[in-house]
Amino acid sequence: MRTAKMSHPSACFSLTLLAWAISCVLTQAHADGYELQQANRSGIKTEAWSCKQCLPKTGHSGNVSATLAYNDGEDSRFGNRTGTDNDGIVTAVGADMVYKTQSGYQTQLVADKLGFDAGSAKLTTGRPGNYQINLGYRGLANYNHNQLKSPYTSSQDKMLLPDNWITGGTTQSMPMLQSSLVGQDLSIQRDRFMIGGYYAGKISPESDHSSHYKASLNYQHEDRSGAKKTSANILTNSVMLAQPIDDSTDEIDARVYFNGTGWQAGINSQVSQYKNDHQAMQWQSAYTPTFGAAYLGQNAVDPDSKAYRVAAEASGGANGQNVLMHAGFSRMTQDDAFIPATINGPSPILPADTLDGQVDIIEMVLKYSGRITQDLSVQASYNYQDRDNKTAKLDFPQIITDSINQGTAQNSLYDKRTKKLELKGKYRFTSASYVEAGYSRNENDYTELDRQSVDESGVFAKLSYRYSPAWSAWLKGEALERDGSEYDPVTTTQSQSNPWLRKSYLADRKRQKVTLHTDYQTDIGLSLGASLHSVDDDYHHTQVGLTQVSYLGYDVSAQYALSNDLHFTAFVNQDWRDSDQAGSNRFSTPDWYSTAEEKSTLIGAGFSYQNLFDNRLDIGLDYSYSDGQSDTEVIYGITSPYGDFYARKHNLNAYAKYKFADSISLRVDWLFEKYQDANWQNQGTSWDTIPNVLSFGDMGHDYNAHYLGLTLSYQM
């Protein structure tokens, strides 16, 4: 259990009041002729006068724990909840310990699930508020699939087929396919190691005691390993692969800040470097070559890169007026060596050995907030960001699927300049009601996109009213409109856009948002909350592309404390999203249409009951259900609905903690998860369902999984 130094002003104040009362009595006694020196003090227990609660606690405190559990890891996706995908018996340790001295020195160790893939530990030592050194570790894991199969295995930068593999013109004509299948694990593990600290003090011993400084330096190293889904192809034949991941990122963060009465200023900087242990991904083709002798293919991987950022900011205020200023500069570079344009036959000469890429970003922020009158306050902010791609434009050879030379093409340099203005005002009519309104404008300038500029302006208003001490509600409405320069499809891409097509992130749009929220809290331990929200997007000038999107949803939650030990919670959330789209197969005006109806539901309830059986037993239970689904129909002369696309999950978490003694307790955790999903794109398929696609087959999940853990804790 985490402990900290605590002071109790009320206790100290009570002792002060007691001393004052005693002094009054003694003064009166002295006036009546009784000298204090003559008082009989032999029976007075002066040790009771000291404020023991005002003294800092010193020594060791905290707890350590050990966990022994059974984890059902048959489907690794369950590990996203438990923190490990190991199947069977798993172990972990935890701790939360503190050591303090009277001089203020403190050392703390916090560990959670150390031994699981998602475990963590942090050690801090120093004098809080003066100096501190941190040393930490954190594991992060993302499990996608462990039951997929493929004939490919990875070896360094290569994806290899068995030595006895026999190619085929189609997946059905590959005689070794079924017998060569091996398991594929699509998961990513991150291991973060951190070290850092800070030092703080007064700017000058002779200066104002309110002027201080704080300098910090932190370093983080992250290793990432695992595999992710990717695809590769030669001409019209494709394969799905588990691309190996082995890379690392190093980051340094340094800051110096100064503050005084009503002001703060400082600078901060960050440096990061990304290194990929893989130079490329080569793969053997499982198909009989249909072009020359193309038995191999090669895909590029993420290149090594570097970045740094320097920023300065200052803020100050007085008499209810506050100003913040921020300015920063960032540079990202990438100079990893190019791989050959193709490995099948002579490779065309590249225009350079490396990209020598460079992107600079300048950012500036100015914010103001102030109280004009007792009832009126205003806020204003201006954000500016300029992204400048300074990479050279070069003519690169275009080799289609490692097979066909289609001449050269230049790399595109995407620049963006953003200017955003926000104005807000708030006026309080009474202590129970206020109104808030605002205006925003966001201007964006682009290069090498279908539009050179896109601007969006909007207004909002919010009315809040408290009907009673227990009941309050607010209503907020917002209207936004986006437009821009003339739409001119770019011509630098290999496949040019339909001139009638409007990309959704650049298209003209009118958006309307409405939110209604209410809260109800009683003095008997019951609190309720509910909200209703609606969003409507109208792409009013789009003929081909996304034309309409509407959202509707609500949230309801409740908490009830039947007593200090018994609590209940419940919640429900539902959202609906409908969208309309128009398309064209004639590279012209619309000739087909589609509608997508999406629905998500989240329901949950739980309770906790503490201090049962003479304050020895705590129990709790939580249940949640989530369901997300999408139904899509395409109308092209006839209506063609897509297949299933859904994900459903039941979660149950039950626990019981029993104290055998003041220092020893045992906790039992039981987790249950029932999960099922489906995607019409691969539902019911196998490795050879599609003649020219060697796939992973059906990538859906359908499992029931359990976790049963015992945690023994010792309180120091």
ROLUM-446591 format. One record per residue (C-alpha): x, y, z. Coordinates in steps of 0.1 Angstrom, whole numbers. Each point is the difference from the previous one (the first is absolute). Layout:
% residues N
<node <X; Y; Z>>,
...
//
This chain:
% residues 716
<node <0; 0; 0>>,
<node <14; 34; -10>>,
<node <7; 23; 29>>,
<node <9; 37; 0>>,
<node <7; 28; 24>>,
<node <-32; 14; 14>>,
<node <-6; 32; 20>>,
<node <-33; 6; 18>>,
<node <-6; 38; 4>>,
<node <-32; -7; 19>>,
<node <19; -20; 27>>,
<node <26; 27; 3>>,
<node <-27; 27; 2>>,
<node <-18; -20; 28>>,
<node <33; -1; 20>>,
<node <5; 37; -6>>,
<node <-36; 7; 12>>,
<node <7; -22; 31>>,
<node <32; 19; 8>>,
<node <-19; 33; -3>>,
<node <-27; -12; 24>>,
<node <26; -12; 25>>,
<node <18; 33; -2>>,
<node <-33; 18; 8>>,
<node <-6; -22; 31>>,
<node <36; 4; 12>>,
<node <-2; 38; -5>>,
<node <-31; 1; 22>>,
<node <16; -22; 26>>,
<node <31; 23; 1>>,
<node <-24; 29; 5>>,
<node <-15; -17; 30>>,
<node <34; -2; 17>>,
<node <11; -35; -11>>,
<node <35; 0; -15>>,
<node <7; -24; -29>>,
<node <32; -11; 18>>,
<node <-22; -12; 28>>,
<node <-22; -22; -22>>,
<node <1; -38; 6>>,
<node <12; -13; -34>>,
<node <8; -36; 12>>,
<node <-32; -14; -15>>,
<node <1; 17; -33>>,
<node <8; -23; -30>>,
<node <18; 24; -22>>,
<node <7; -26; -27>>,
<node <-37; 1; -10>>,
<node <5; 37; -10>>,
<node <22; -9; -30>>,
<node <-16; -1; -35>>,
<node <10; -35; -10>>,
<node <-20; 2; -32>>,
<node <20; 30; -11>>,
<node <33; -19; 0>>,
<node <11; -17; -32>>,
<node <-1; -38; 0>>,
<node <34; -15; -4>>,
<node <13; -35; -7>>,
<node <-13; -27; -22>>,
<node <-36; -5; -11>>,
<node <-19; -15; -29>>,
<node <-8; -35; -13>>,
<node <14; -27; -22>>,
<node <-20; -26; -19>>,
<node <4; -32; -20>>,
<node <-25; -13; -26>>,
<node <-5; -36; -11>>,
<node <-26; -4; -28>>,
<node <-14; -22; -27>>,
<node <-4; 18; -33>>,
<node <-19; -13; -30>>,
<node <22; 11; -29>>,
<node <-14; -22; -27>>,
<node <-11; 32; -18>>,
<node <27; 26; 6>>,
<node <-25; 28; -3>>,
<node <-12; -6; 36>>,
<node <35; 11; 11>>,
<node <-9; 36; -8>>,
<node <-21; -2; 32>>,
<node <22; -21; 22>>,
<node <34; 14; -10>>,
<node <14; -34; -12>>,
<node <-7; -24; -28>>,
<node <18; -30; 17>>,
<node <-23; -30; 2>>,
<node <0; -17; 34>>,
<node <16; 9; 33>>,
<node <14; 36; 1>>,
<node <17; 19; 29>>,
<node <6; 37; 8>>,
<node <11; 21; 29>>,
<node <-11; 35; 11>>,
<node <10; 25; 26>>,
<node <-7; 35; 13>>,
<node <26; 8; 26>>,
<node <13; 33; 15>>,
<node <30; 9; 22>>,
<node <1; 34; 16>>,
<node <24; 18; 23>>,
<node <-5; 29; 23>>,
<node <21; 22; -23>>,
<node <-26; -4; -28>>,
<node <19; -26; -21>>,
<node <-23; -25; -16>>,
<node <4; -32; -21>>,
<node <-30; -17; -16>>,
<node <-4; -32; -20>>,
<node <-32; -7; -19>>,
<node <-4; -32; -20>>,
<node <-31; -14; -17>>,
<node <-3; -34; -17>>,
<node <37; -2; -4>>,
<node <5; -33; -18>>,
<node <-29; 5; -25>>,
<node <6; 15; -34>>,
<node <-19; 31; 12>>,
<node <19; 3; 33>>,
<node <16; 32; 13>>,
<node <24; 12; 28>>,
<node <12; 34; 11>>,
<node <26; 10; 26>>,
<node <2; 36; 12>>,
<node <24; 15; 25>>,
<node <8; 35; 13>>,
<node <-16; 28; 18>>,
<node <-34; 8; -15>>,
<node <-2; 36; -11>>,
<node <38; 3; 0>>,
<node <16; -28; -20>>,
<node <-11; -34; -12>>,
<node <15; -28; -22>>,
<node <-23; -25; -18>>,
<node <7; -34; -14>>,
<node <-28; -19; -17>>,
<node <-12; -28; -23>>,
<node <-33; -5; -17>>,
<node <-12; -28; -23>>,
<node <-27; 5; -26>>,
<node <-15; -28; -20>>,
<node <-26; -1; -28>>,
<node <-12; -34; -10>>,
<node <-20; -4; -33>>,
<node <2; -37; -11>>,
<node <19; -31; 9>>,
<node <-21; -26; -19>>,
<node <7; 10; -36>>,
<node <20; -22; -23>>,
<node <22; 5; -30>>,
<node <28; -19; -18>>,
<node <24; 29; 6>>,
<node <26; 2; 28>>,
<node <22; 30; 7>>,
<node <38; 0; 0>>,
<node <16; 34; 5>>,
<node <-11; 22; -29>>,
<node <-16; -29; -20>>,
<node <-33; -18; -1>>,
<node <7; -35; -11>>,
<node <-20; -30; -13>>,
<node <9; -36; 9>>,
<node <30; -15; -19>>,
<node <-23; -25; -17>>,
<node <-26; 26; -11>>,
<node <-16; -5; -35>>,
<node <-14; 30; -16>>,
<node <-34; 2; -16>>,
<node <-18; 23; -24>>,
<node <-28; 4; 26>>,
<node <-4; -6; 37>>,
<node <-21; -32; -7>>,
<node <29; -14; -21>>,
<node <27; 2; 27>>,
<node <5; -36; 10>>,
<node <20; 8; 32>>,
<node <-23; 27; 14>>,
<node <-20; -20; 26>>,
<node <30; -20; 13>>,
<node <22; 31; 2>>,
<node <-22; 22; 22>>,
<node <16; 13; 32>>,
<node <-15; 23; 27>>,
<node <3; 37; -3>>,
<node <1; 23; 30>>,
<node <-12; 36; -6>>,
<node <9; 18; 31>>,
<node <23; 30; 10>>,
<node <19; 2; 32>>,
<node <15; 33; 12>>,
<node <26; 2; 28>>,
<node <6; 35; 13>>,
<node <30; 9; 23>>,
<node <1; 34; 16>>,
<node <24; 20; 21>>,
<node <-1; 37; 10>>,
<node <-5; 25; 27>>,
<node <-3; 36; 9>>,
<node <15; 26; 23>>,
<node <-19; 30; 14>>,
<node <9; 29; 22>>,
<node <-2; 38; 5>>,
<node <13; 23; -27>>,
<node <21; 18; 25>>,
<node <2; -2; 38>>,
<node <-3; 38; 2>>,
<node <-29; 1; -25>>,
<node <-37; -2; 7>>,
<node <-8; -33; 16>>,
<node <-27; -6; -26>>,
<node <25; -1; -29>>,
<node <11; -35; -8>>,
<node <15; -21; -28>>,
<node <-3; -36; -10>>,
<node <22; -19; -25>>,
<node <-7; -36; -12>>,
<node <16; -25; -22>>,
<node <-16; -33; -11>>,
<node <11; -28; -24>>,
<node <-21; -28; -14>>,
<node <9; -30; -21>>,
<node <-26; -22; -16>>,
<node <4; -33; -17>>,
<node <-28; -13; -22>>,
<node <-2; -36; -12>>,
<node <-27; -22; -15>>,
<node <-18; -2; -34>>,
<node <-27; 18; -18>>,
<node <-22; -8; -30>>,
<node <11; 11; -34>>,
<node <-4; -10; -36>>,
<node <22; -3; -31>>,
<node <-5; -8; -36>>,
<node <16; -6; -33>>,
<node <-23; 11; -28>>,
<node <-35; -14; 8>>,
<node <12; -26; 25>>,
<node <-1; 10; 37>>,
<node <10; -15; 34>>,
<node <-7; 10; 36>>,
<node <30; 0; 22>>,
<node <8; 4; 37>>,
<node <27; 27; -4>>,
<node <25; -1; 29>>,
<node <6; 31; 21>>,
<node <32; 6; 18>>,
<node <7; 37; 6>>,
<node <9; 25; 28>>,
<node <-6; 36; 9>>,
<node <21; 22; 22>>,
<node <-14; 33; 14>>,
<node <16; 27; 22>>,
<node <-21; 28; 16>>,
<node <17; 30; 17>>,
<node <-18; 29; 17>>,
<node <8; 31; 20>>,
<node <-28; 21; 15>>,
<node <-1; 30; 23>>,
<node <-30; 14; 19>>,
<node <-9; 27; 24>>,
<node <-30; 18; 12>>,
<node <-24; 2; -29>>,
<node <25; -12; -27>>,
<node <17; -30; -15>>,
<node <25; -4; -28>>,
<node <22; -28; -14>>,
<node <14; -19; -29>>,
<node <-3; -37; -9>>,
<node <16; -22; -26>>,
<node <-4; -36; -13>>,
<node <22; -22; -21>>,
<node <-11; -33; -14>>,
<node <16; -27; -22>>,
<node <-17; -29; -17>>,
<node <20; -31; -11>>,
<node <-13; -29; -19>>,
<node <20; -33; 2>>,
<node <-15; -11; -34>>,
<node <13; 16; -32>>,
<node <-28; -14; -23>>,
<node <-24; -30; -2>>,
<node <7; -25; -27>>,
<node <-24; -28; -7>>,
<node <-2; -30; -21>>,
<node <-29; -3; -25>>,
<node <-22; -30; 5>>,
<node <-13; 3; -36>>,
<node <14; -13; -32>>,
<node <16; 31; -17>>,
<node <-22; 17; -25>>,
<node <26; 26; -9>>,
<node <37; -9; -7>>,
<node <15; -17; 30>>,
<node <-16; 20; 28>>,
<node <3; -25; 28>>,
<node <8; 27; 26>>,
<node <-16; 33; 11>>,
<node <12; 27; 23>>,
<node <-19; 25; 21>>,
<node <15; 31; 17>>,
<node <-2; 4; 38>>,
<node <-1; 30; 23>>,
<node <33; 19; -4>>,
<node <22; 13; 28>>,
<node <-9; 36; 9>>,
<node <9; 28; 24>>,
<node <-19; 29; 15>>,
<node <5; 28; 24>>,
<node <-21; 28; 14>>,
<node <7; 32; 20>>,
<node <-27; 21; 15>>,
<node <-3; 30; 24>>,
<node <-31; 12; 18>>,
<node <-9; 26; 26>>,
<node <-32; 9; 19>>,
<node <-10; 26; 24>>,
<node <-30; 17; 15>>,
<node <-14; 23; 26>>,
<node <-34; 14; 10>>,
<node <-18; -28; -18>>,
<node <18; 5; -33>>,
<node <23; -28; -13>>,
<node <22; -3; -31>>,
<node <19; -30; -14>>,
<node <25; 0; -28>>,
<node <16; -30; -17>>,
<node <24; -4; -29>>,
<node <17; -31; -13>>,
<node <21; -14; -28>>,
<node <2; -37; -11>>,
<node <21; -17; -26>>,
<node <-4; -36; -13>>,
<node <27; -16; -21>>,
<node <4; -33; -19>>,
<node <31; -11; -18>>,
<node <-2; -38; 0>>,
<node <16; -16; -31>>,
<node <-24; -9; -28>>,
<node <-6; -36; -9>>,
<node <2; -10; -37>>,
<node <-31; 9; -21>>,
<node <-3; -37; -8>>,
<node <17; -33; 7>>,
<node <-13; -17; -31>>,
<node <25; 8; -28>>,
<node <21; 32; -3>>,
<node <-12; 27; 22>>,
<node <-3; 35; -15>>,
<node <24; 26; 14>>,
<node <-14; 20; 29>>,
<node <4; 38; 0>>,
<node <16; -1; 34>>,
<node <14; -24; 26>>,
<node <-23; 14; 28>>,
<node <-31; 21; 1>>,
<node <17; 26; 22>>,
<node <-35; 10; 11>>,
<node <-7; 29; 23>>,
<node <-32; 15; 13>>,
<node <-1; 31; 22>>,
<node <-29; 11; 22>>,
<node <-5; 34; 16>>,
<node <-27; 4; 26>>,
<node <-13; 30; 19>>,
<node <-28; 3; 26>>,
<node <-14; 31; 17>>,
<node <-28; -3; 26>>,
<node <-18; 25; 21>>,
<node <-26; -5; 28>>,
<node <-15; 27; 21>>,
<node <-29; 10; 22>>,
<node <-14; 33; -13>>,
<node <-26; 3; 27>>,
<node <-11; -21; 29>>,
<node <-25; -18; -23>>,
<node <18; 2; -34>>,
<node <32; -19; -10>>,
<node <16; -4; -34>>,
<node <26; -23; -16>>,
<node <19; 4; -33>>,
<node <26; -21; -17>>,
<node <20; 0; -32>>,
<node <19; -30; -13>>,
<node <24; 1; -30>>,
<node <19; -30; -14>>,
<node <21; -2; -32>>,
<node <12; -34; -13>>,
<node <27; 5; -27>>,
<node <12; -31; -19>>,
<node <36; 9; -11>>,
<node <7; -33; -16>>,
<node <13; 2; -36>>,
<node <-22; -10; -29>>,
<node <15; -28; -20>>,
<node <-10; -23; -28>>,
<node <-3; -36; 14>>,
<node <-5; -31; -22>>,
<node <-34; -16; 4>>,
<node <2; -38; 0>>,
<node <-34; -15; 3>>,
<node <-1; -31; 23>>,
<node <37; -6; -5>>,
<node <-8; -9; -36>>,
<node <-9; 29; -24>>,
<node <19; 32; -6>>,
<node <-24; 29; -5>>,
<node <24; 28; -3>>,
<node <6; 26; 27>>,
<node <-20; 21; 24>>,
<node <9; 28; 24>>,
<node <-5; -2; 37>>,
<node <-27; 23; 13>>,
<node <8; 27; 26>>,
<node <-30; 6; 23>>,
<node <0; 33; 18>>,
<node <-26; 13; 23>>,
<node <-6; 33; 18>>,
<node <-27; 3; 26>>,
<node <-14; 31; 17>>,
<node <-27; -6; 27>>,
<node <-19; 27; 19>>,
<node <-24; -6; 30>>,
<node <-20; 25; 19>>,
<node <-22; -9; 30>>,
<node <-21; 19; 25>>,
<node <-18; -10; 31>>,
<node <-27; 20; 19>>,
<node <-15; -10; 33>>,
<node <-36; 12; 4>>,
<node <-4; -14; 35>>,
<node <19; -24; 23>>,
<node <-21; -28; -16>>,
<node <2; 9; -37>>,
<node <24; 12; -27>>,
<node <4; 2; -37>>,
<node <31; -6; -21>>,
<node <6; 8; -36>>,
<node <29; -1; -24>>,
<node <13; 3; -36>>,
<node <28; -20; -17>>,
<node <18; 2; -33>>,
<node <24; -25; -14>>,
<node <20; 8; -32>>,
<node <21; -26; -17>>,
<node <23; 4; -30>>,
<node <13; -30; -18>>,
<node <23; -9; -29>>,
<node <-4; -29; -24>>,
<node <-35; -8; 11>>,
<node <-33; 3; -19>>,
<node <-6; 33; 18>>,
<node <25; 27; 8>>,
<node <-19; 13; 30>>,
<node <-28; -12; 23>>,
<node <-17; 23; 26>>,
<node <-25; -9; 27>>,
<node <-19; 25; 22>>,
<node <-25; -7; 27>>,
<node <-19; 13; 30>>,
<node <-14; -16; 31>>,
<node <-22; 9; 30>>,
<node <-5; -18; 33>>,
<node <-26; 6; 26>>,
<node <4; -15; 35>>,
<node <-26; 1; 28>>,
<node <0; -15; 35>>,
<node <-37; -7; 9>>,
<node <9; -9; 36>>,
<node <30; -11; 20>>,
<node <-6; -35; -12>>,
<node <-10; 6; -37>>,
<node <19; 18; -28>>,
<node <-1; -1; -38>>,
<node <16; 17; -30>>,
<node <-7; 2; -37>>,
<node <27; 7; -26>>,
<node <-4; 6; -38>>,
<node <27; 5; -26>>,
<node <0; 8; -37>>,
<node <30; -3; -23>>,
<node <5; 6; -37>>,
<node <30; -10; -21>>,
<node <9; 12; -34>>,
<node <31; 9; -19>>,
<node <17; 8; -33>>,
<node <-10; -15; -34>>,
<node <2; -38; -1>>,
<node <27; -10; -25>>,
<node <9; -37; 1>>,
<node <38; -6; 0>>,
<node <15; -15; -31>>,
<node <33; -13; 15>>,
<node <-14; -33; 12>>,
<node <1; -31; -22>>,
<node <-38; -4; 1>>,
<node <-17; 33; -4>>,
<node <-31; 9; 20>>,
<node <-35; 3; -14>>,
<node <-6; 37; -5>>,
<node <-34; -3; 17>>,
<node <15; -17; 31>>,
<node <3; 20; 32>>,
<node <22; -15; 27>>,
<node <-17; 2; 34>>,
<node <28; 18; 19>>,
<node <1; 27; -27>>,
<node <-36; 3; -11>>,
<node <-25; 28; 9>>,
<node <-19; -10; 31>>,
<node <-27; 13; 23>>,
<node <0; -14; 35>>,
<node <-26; 4; 28>>,
<node <6; -14; 35>>,
<node <-24; 0; 30>>,
<node <7; -14; 35>>,
<node <-24; -1; 30>>,
<node <14; -11; 34>>,
<node <-16; -3; 34>>,
<node <13; -11; 35>>,
<node <-20; -9; 31>>,
<node <17; -5; 34>>,
<node <-17; -6; 33>>,
<node <11; 0; 36>>,
<node <-9; -37; 4>>,
<node <29; -12; -22>>,
<node <-17; -1; -34>>,
<node <14; 17; -30>>,
<node <-13; -1; -36>>,
<node <13; 13; -33>>,
<node <-14; 0; -35>>,
<node <9; 16; -33>>,
<node <-14; 1; -36>>,
<node <22; 10; -29>>,
<node <-6; 5; -37>>,
<node <22; 9; -29>>,
<node <-10; 5; -37>>,
<node <26; 4; -28>>,
<node <-12; 12; -34>>,
<node <25; -1; -29>>,
<node <-23; 23; -20>>,
<node <22; 5; -30>>,
<node <12; -37; -4>>,
<node <-14; -20; -29>>,
<node <25; -29; 1>>,
<node <13; -9; 35>>,
<node <-14; 2; 35>>,
<node <-32; 20; -1>>,
<node <-17; -3; 35>>,
<node <9; -12; 35>>,
<node <-22; 1; 31>>,
<node <8; -10; 36>>,
<node <-24; -5; 28>>,
<node <7; -13; 35>>,
<node <-7; 0; 37>>,
<node <17; -8; 33>>,
<node <-16; -8; 33>>,
<node <19; -8; 32>>,
<node <-9; -6; 37>>,
<node <19; -4; 32>>,
<node <-15; -8; 34>>,
<node <17; -3; 33>>,
<node <-24; -20; 22>>,
<node <25; 4; 28>>,
<node <36; 9; 6>>,
<node <9; -36; -10>>,
<node <-25; -10; -27>>,
<node <0; 18; -34>>,
<node <-18; -7; -33>>,
<node <7; 13; -35>>,
<node <-17; -4; -33>>,
<node <3; 16; -35>>,
<node <-13; -3; -35>>,
<node <13; 17; -32>>,
<node <-13; -3; -36>>,
<node <10; 17; -32>>,
<node <-13; -1; -35>>,
<node <19; 12; -31>>,
<node <-15; 0; -35>>,
<node <18; 11; -31>>,
<node <-8; 3; -37>>,
<node <25; -2; -28>>,
<node <-1; 4; -38>>,
<node <24; -15; -25>>,
<node <7; -4; -36>>,
<node <14; -28; -21>>,
<node <-1; 22; -32>>,
<node <25; 26; 13>>,
<node <-28; 25; -1>>,
<node <-32; 8; 18>>,
<node <-15; -25; 26>>,
<node <-13; -34; -12>>,
<node <0; -19; 33>>,
<node <-9; 8; 36>>,
<node <7; -15; 34>>,
<node <-13; 4; 36>>,
<node <17; -11; 32>>,
<node <-19; -4; 33>>,
<node <22; -4; 30>>,
<node <-10; -6; 36>>,
<node <19; -4; 32>>,
<node <-13; -10; 35>>,
<node <18; -1; 33>>,
<node <-18; -11; 32>>,
<node <15; -6; 34>>,
<node <-8; -5; 37>>,
<node <19; -8; 32>>,
<node <2; 1; 37>>,
<node <26; 0; 28>>,
<node <-5; -10; 36>>,
<node <27; 7; 26>>,
<node <7; -8; 36>>,
<node <-20; -32; 2>>,
<node <7; -26; 28>>,
<node <14; 25; 25>>,
<node <18; 21; -26>>,
<node <18; -29; -15>>,
<node <-17; -7; -33>>,
<node <-4; 23; -31>>,
<node <-19; -13; -31>>,
<node <-10; 15; -33>>,
<node <-15; -9; -34>>,
<node <0; 19; -33>>,
<node <-17; -10; -33>>,
<node <1; 17; -34>>,
<node <-14; -8; -34>>,
<node <11; 17; -32>>,
<node <-14; -4; -35>>,
<node <11; 17; -32>>,
<node <-14; -7; -34>>,
<node <-2; 14; -35>>,
<node <-24; -7; -29>>,
<node <9; 13; -34>>,
<node <-21; -1; -32>>,
<node <12; 9; -35>>,
<node <-26; 10; -26>>,
<node <11; -5; -36>>,
<node <-31; -8; -19>>,
<node <-7; -26; 27>>,
<node <5; 1; 37>>,
<node <30; -20; 12>>,
<node <5; -2; 38>>,
<node <34; -8; 14>>,
<node <4; -29; 25>>,
<node <6; 0; 37>>,
<node <22; 26; 17>>,
<node <-3; 0; 37>>,
<node <18; -5; 34>>,
<node <-17; -11; 32>>,
<node <15; -4; 35>>,
<node <-11; -10; 34>>,
<node <23; 8; 29>>,
<node <-3; -12; 36>>,
<node <24; 9; 29>>,
<node <-6; -13; 35>>,
<node <24; 4; 29>>,
<node <2; -8; 37>>,
<node <27; 12; 24>>,
<node <3; -15; 35>>,
<node <22; 13; 28>>,
<node <15; -28; 21>>,
<node <18; 26; 21>>,
<node <7; 37; 0>>,
<node <30; -7; -22>>,
<node <-10; -30; -21>>,
<node <-28; -2; -26>>,
<node <-10; -23; -28>>,
<node <-18; 12; -31>>,
<node <-18; -22; -26>>,
<node <-7; 14; -35>>,
<node <-21; -17; -26>>,
<node <-3; 15; -35>>,
<node <-22; -14; -27>>,
<node <-3; 12; -36>>,
<node <-22; -12; -28>>,
<node <9; 16; -33>>,
<node <-11; -5; -36>>,
<node <5; 21; -31>>,
<node <-4; -4; -38>>,
<node <11; 18; -31>>,
<node <-17; -7; -33>>,
<node <33; 6; -18>>,
<node <15; -32; 13>>,
<node <-29; -18; 18>>,
<node <-1; -37; -8>>,
<node <31; 1; -23>>,
<node <30; -23; 0>>,
<node <36; 4; -11>>,
<node <-9; -10; -36>>,
<node <-36; 15; -4>>,
<node <12; 27; -24>>,
<node <21; -14; -29>>,
<node <25; 29; -1>>,
<node <1; 9; 37>>,
<node <18; -22; 25>>,
<node <-17; 13; 31>>,
<node <-1; -7; 38>>,
<node <-36; -12; -5>>,
<node <-28; 9; 24>>,
<node <15; 25; 25>>,
<node <-30; 1; 23>>,
<node <1; -7; 37>>,
<node <-24; -22; 20>>,
<node <10; -10; 35>>,
<node <-9; -3; 37>>,
<node <30; 7; 22>>,
<node <7; -1; 38>>,
<node <26; 14; 23>>,
<node <2; -11; 36>>,
<node <26; 17; 22>>,
<node <10; -2; 37>>,
<node <20; 30; 14>>,
<node <16; -2; 34>>,
<node <8; 35; 15>>,
<node <21; 9; 30>>,
<node <-5; 34; 16>>,
<node <32; 14; 15>>,
//
